[in-house]
Amino acid sequence: MSLRVVFMGTPEFSVPTLMEIVGQGHDVVACYSQPPRPAGRGMDLKKSPVHEAAESFGIPVFTPKSLKDTAEQTRFVDFEADVAVVVAYGLLLPGPVLDAPQFGCLNLHASMLPRWRGAAPINRAIMAGDKETAVQVMRMEEGLDTGPVCMSETVAIDKNMTAGELHDRLSGLGGDLMVRALAALSRGALGEQSQAEEGVTYAAKLSKLETRIDWSKSAEEVHNHIRGLSPFPGAWCEMPLGSKPERVKVLRSSVADTGGKPGTVLSTTDVPAVACGAGAVRLEQVQRAGKKPMSGEEFLRGVSLSDGTQLD
């Protein structure tokens, strides 16, 4: 049975779910997304990926800065939706909005709840060294990601997987999972399971203050930090490549068997290796300011970096 849906989402992660919902023949009567933001060299206003995708389907798009206003809540109620589907929208939904759809609001969340509730579950799972995660359909409550879980798909996290790779994997799986949930909902067969009270962790929004690499940590921790921030915002270090230190992003790394004083460049024969508090990491892919990402080998061919160089 086709459902009358209001879709709420903003980034690229949300687009596959919107496309799956439309593809399955559901009636998406409205789409909510974050307002256009300045972007590019000219700082022109740019619509969100969800905004652009919705317009390509002829779906009306709304971009309120808040849903606390009574007029905004009334407009939402007037859509008379069967269900609202929320995927990384970016605004909290007040009670009147949560209660408006006949069957409530379903959220697609990229973690194994109750672990990593909050804004950056994909990054935090990798940075913590988690071996697996999930994408889940959750019935929304007013609490932060506290609602019961309706469907779940578990995903293994490979030891070298980056946040970008996990993002793409969960995004695709999430679209399929949500349309399965909507199909079950239309049959009156969508079950739900309350979240466990133990094991709750919060995935705080990423801060620029935590992107610098700390070589005093173990190689495993540094490696997880690098891949958890790749490709954006990117973990970085400073290297003495000219008259003053240059900031270099590290986008891919691997754990090496060697070791030494933390921050010491140990090898410049193929790719750079840097000693950590325990062990070392190989810098497999890096990006200099204003340049495209390059392999560690390409990087060494274009700079003067010798064994024994000490990084901060």
C-alpha positions as CSV (number, residue, x, y, z in Angstrom):
1,M,0.0,0.0,0.0
2,S,1.3,3.4,-0.9
3,L,1.8,5.8,2.0
4,R,1.5,9.5,2.2
5,V,5.0,10.6,3.3
6,V,6.8,13.8,4.5
7,F,10.5,13.4,4.0
8,M,13.0,15.3,6.1
9,G,16.7,15.2,5.4
10,T,19.7,17.3,4.3
11,P,23.0,15.7,3.3
12,E,24.1,13.3,0.6
13,F,23.6,10.4,3.1
14,S,19.9,11.0,3.0
15,V,19.4,11.0,-0.8
16,P,19.3,7.2,-1.4
17,T,16.5,6.8,1.1
18,L,14.4,9.5,-0.6
19,M,15.0,7.9,-4.0
20,E,14.0,4.5,-2.7
21,I,10.8,5.8,-1.2
22,V,9.9,7.6,-4.5
23,G,10.9,4.5,-6.5
24,Q,8.6,2.3,-4.4
25,G,5.6,4.4,-5.4
26,H,5.0,6.2,-2.1
27,D,3.4,9.7,-2.3
28,V,6.0,12.1,-1.0
29,V,3.8,15.2,-0.4
30,A,6.6,17.4,1.0
31,C,10.3,17.5,1.7
32,Y,12.0,19.4,4.5
33,S,15.6,20.3,4.4
34,Q,18.1,22.7,5.9
35,P,18.2,26.2,4.2
36,P,20.6,26.9,1.3
37,R,24.1,27.8,2.6
38,P,26.9,29.9,1.1
39,A,29.4,27.7,-0.7
40,G,32.2,27.9,-3.3
41,R,34.6,30.7,-4.1
42,G,31.7,33.1,-4.8
43,M,29.9,32.0,-1.6
44,D,26.7,31.7,-3.6
45,L,23.8,30.0,-1.8
46,K,23.7,26.3,-2.5
47,K,20.8,24.0,-2.0
48,S,21.3,20.8,0.0
49,P,21.6,17.5,-1.8
50,V,18.2,16.4,-0.5
51,H,16.7,19.8,-1.6
52,E,18.0,19.3,-5.2
53,A,17.0,15.6,-5.3
54,A,13.4,16.5,-4.2
55,E,13.0,19.2,-6.7
56,S,14.1,16.8,-9.5
57,F,11.1,14.7,-8.5
58,G,8.8,17.7,-8.4
59,I,8.4,17.5,-4.6
60,P,7.7,20.8,-2.9
61,V,10.6,21.7,-0.5
62,F,10.5,23.7,2.7
63,T,13.5,25.0,4.5
64,P,12.4,26.6,7.8
65,K,15.2,27.6,10.3
66,S,13.1,26.1,13.1
67,L,10.0,24.0,13.6
68,K,9.1,25.7,16.9
69,D,6.9,28.3,15.3
70,T,3.2,27.6,15.5
71,A,2.6,28.5,11.9
72,E,5.3,26.0,10.8
73,Q,3.7,23.3,12.9
74,T,0.3,24.0,11.5
75,R,1.6,23.7,7.9
76,F,3.2,20.4,8.8
77,V,0.0,19.1,10.3
78,D,-2.0,20.2,7.2
79,F,0.0,17.7,5.0
80,E,-2.0,14.9,6.7
81,A,0.9,12.5,6.3
82,D,0.7,8.8,7.2
83,V,4.3,8.9,8.3
84,A,7.3,11.2,8.3
85,V,10.7,9.8,7.4
86,V,13.7,11.6,8.9
87,V,17.3,11.0,7.7
88,A,20.0,13.4,9.0
89,Y,17.7,16.4,8.8
90,G,19.5,18.6,11.3
91,L,16.6,20.1,13.3
92,L,14.9,18.8,16.5
93,L,11.3,17.9,16.0
94,P,9.0,19.3,18.6
95,G,6.1,17.3,20.0
96,P,3.3,18.6,17.7
97,V,5.4,17.6,14.7
98,L,6.2,14.2,16.0
99,D,2.6,13.6,16.8
100,A,1.2,14.9,13.5
101,P,1.6,11.9,11.1
102,Q,-0.9,9.1,11.6
103,F,1.9,6.5,12.2
104,G,4.4,8.8,13.7
105,C,8.0,9.6,12.6
106,L,10.6,7.1,11.6
107,N,14.3,8.0,11.7
108,L,17.2,6.3,9.9
109,H,20.2,6.3,12.2
110,A,23.7,5.1,11.4
111,S,24.7,3.2,14.5
112,M,23.9,0.2,16.7
113,L,21.7,2.0,19.2
114,P,22.0,2.8,22.1
115,R,25.7,3.1,21.1
116,W,26.5,6.4,19.4
117,R,23.4,8.4,19.7
118,G,23.8,11.9,18.3
119,A,25.4,13.8,15.5
120,A,28.5,11.9,14.3
121,P,27.9,8.2,14.8
122,I,29.9,7.0,11.7
123,N,33.0,9.0,12.6
124,R,32.9,8.1,16.3
125,A,32.5,4.4,15.7
126,I,35.6,4.3,13.6
127,M,37.6,6.6,15.9
128,A,36.7,4.3,18.8
129,G,38.0,1.3,16.9
130,D,34.5,-0.4,16.8
131,K,34.5,-3.7,14.8
132,E,30.9,-3.4,13.7
133,T,28.0,-0.9,13.5
134,A,24.6,-0.8,12.0
135,V,22.0,1.3,10.2
136,Q,18.6,1.2,12.0
137,V,15.1,2.4,11.6
138,M,13.9,3.9,14.9
139,R,10.5,5.3,15.9
140,M,11.2,8.9,17.1
141,E,10.6,10.3,20.5
142,E,11.4,13.8,21.9
143,G,14.6,12.4,23.4
144,L,17.9,12.3,21.4
145,D,17.8,9.0,19.5
146,T,16.0,7.3,22.4
147,G,13.1,5.7,20.6
148,P,12.5,2.0,20.0
149,V,14.3,0.3,17.1
150,C,12.0,-1.2,14.4
151,M,14.6,-2.7,11.9
152,S,18.3,-3.1,11.8
153,E,21.1,-4.0,9.4
154,T,24.6,-4.8,10.9
155,V,27.7,-3.9,9.0
156,A,31.3,-5.0,9.8
157,I,33.9,-2.3,10.0
158,D,37.1,-3.3,8.2
159,K,40.4,-2.4,10.0
160,N,41.3,0.1,7.2
161,M,37.8,1.4,6.3
162,T,37.4,5.1,6.4
163,A,34.5,7.2,7.5
164,G,33.7,8.0,3.9
165,E,33.6,4.4,2.9
166,L,31.4,3.5,5.8
167,H,29.1,6.5,5.1
168,D,28.5,5.3,1.6
169,R,27.9,1.7,2.7
170,L,25.3,2.7,5.4
171,S,23.6,5.2,3.1
172,G,22.8,2.6,0.5
173,L,21.7,0.0,3.0
174,G,19.6,2.6,4.8
175,G,17.5,3.3,1.8
176,D,16.6,-0.3,1.3
177,L,16.0,-0.8,5.0
178,M,13.6,2.2,5.2
179,V,11.4,1.1,2.3
180,R,11.2,-2.4,3.9
181,A,10.1,-0.7,7.1
182,L,7.5,1.3,5.3
183,A,6.2,-1.8,3.6
184,A,5.8,-3.5,7.0
185,L,4.2,-0.3,8.4
186,S,1.6,-0.3,5.6
187,R,0.7,-3.9,6.5
188,G,0.5,-3.1,10.2
189,A,3.4,-5.5,10.8
190,L,6.2,-3.1,11.8
191,G,7.4,-4.3,15.2
192,E,9.7,-2.4,17.6
193,Q,12.1,-3.1,20.4
194,S,13.0,-0.7,23.2
195,Q,16.7,0.2,23.4
196,A,18.8,-1.3,26.1
197,E,19.4,0.9,29.2
198,E,23.1,-0.1,29.3
199,G,25.8,0.8,26.7
200,V,24.6,4.3,25.9
201,T,27.2,6.5,24.3
202,Y,26.9,9.8,22.5
203,A,28.5,10.8,19.2
204,A,29.4,14.4,19.7
205,K,29.6,16.7,16.7
206,L,33.1,16.8,15.3
207,S,35.3,19.7,16.4
208,K,38.2,21.3,14.5
209,L,40.1,21.2,17.8
210,E,40.3,17.4,17.6
211,T,41.5,17.0,14.1
212,R,45.3,17.4,14.8
213,I,47.1,14.1,15.0
214,D,48.6,13.3,18.4
215,W,51.7,11.2,17.8
216,S,52.0,10.3,21.5
217,K,49.0,8.0,21.2
218,S,49.4,4.4,20.1
219,A,49.6,3.6,16.4
220,E,46.2,1.9,16.6
221,E,44.6,5.1,18.1
222,V,46.3,7.3,15.5
223,H,45.2,5.1,12.7
224,N,41.6,5.1,13.9
225,H,41.7,8.8,14.3
226,I,42.9,9.3,10.7
227,R,40.4,7.0,9.1
228,G,37.6,8.2,11.3
229,L,38.1,11.8,10.0
230,S,38.6,10.8,6.3
231,P,37.9,12.4,3.9
232,F,36.3,15.2,5.9
233,P,37.3,17.2,8.0
234,G,40.6,15.3,7.7
235,A,43.2,14.6,10.4
236,W,46.3,16.6,9.9
237,C,49.9,17.2,11.1
238,E,52.5,19.8,10.4
239,M,55.6,18.9,8.4
240,P,58.8,21.0,7.8
241,L,58.5,21.1,4.0
242,G,59.7,24.7,3.5
243,S,60.6,27.9,5.3
244,K,57.8,27.2,7.7
245,P,55.8,24.2,8.8
246,E,53.1,23.1,6.3
247,R,49.8,21.5,7.3
248,V,49.3,18.1,5.6
249,K,46.1,16.1,5.9
250,V,46.4,12.3,6.2
251,L,43.5,10.6,4.5
252,R,44.7,7.0,4.6
253,S,47.1,5.1,6.9
254,S,48.1,1.7,8.0
255,V,49.7,0.3,11.2
256,A,53.4,-0.5,10.9
257,D,55.5,-3.0,12.9
258,T,58.3,-0.5,13.7
259,G,58.5,2.2,16.3
260,G,60.6,5.0,17.8
261,K,60.3,8.4,19.5
262,P,56.7,9.7,18.9
263,G,56.5,12.0,15.9
264,T,59.8,10.8,14.3
265,V,59.8,10.1,10.6
266,L,61.1,6.5,10.4
267,S,61.0,5.7,6.7
268,T,61.0,7.7,3.5
269,T,61.8,4.8,1.1
270,D,58.3,4.2,-0.3
271,V,55.7,6.0,1.9
272,P,56.3,8.0,5.1
273,A,56.1,6.1,8.4
274,V,55.9,8.0,11.6
275,A,56.5,6.7,15.1
276,C,53.7,6.9,17.7
277,G,53.5,6.3,21.4
278,A,53.5,2.6,20.7
279,G,54.2,1.4,17.1
280,A,54.0,3.5,14.0
281,V,51.7,4.4,11.2
282,R,52.4,4.5,7.4
283,L,50.9,7.6,5.7
284,E,49.3,5.9,2.7
285,Q,47.5,8.9,1.3
286,V,48.0,12.6,2.1
287,Q,46.8,16.0,0.9
288,R,48.9,19.2,0.9
289,A,47.1,22.5,1.2
290,G,45.6,23.6,-2.1
291,K,46.4,20.2,-3.8
292,K,44.6,17.0,-4.7
293,P,45.0,13.9,-2.5
294,M,48.1,11.8,-3.5
295,S,49.7,8.6,-2.4
296,G,52.4,8.6,0.2
297,E,54.9,7.6,-2.6
298,E,53.8,10.5,-4.8
299,F,54.1,12.9,-1.8
300,L,57.7,11.8,-1.1
301,R,58.8,12.4,-4.7
302,G,57.7,16.1,-4.4
303,V,59.2,17.0,-1.0
304,S,62.4,16.9,0.9
305,L,61.6,14.8,4.0
306,S,64.4,12.7,5.6
307,D,64.5,9.9,8.0
308,G,64.7,11.1,11.6
309,T,62.7,14.3,11.0
310,Q,60.8,15.2,14.1
311,L,57.2,16.2,13.7
312,D,55.3,18.2,16.5
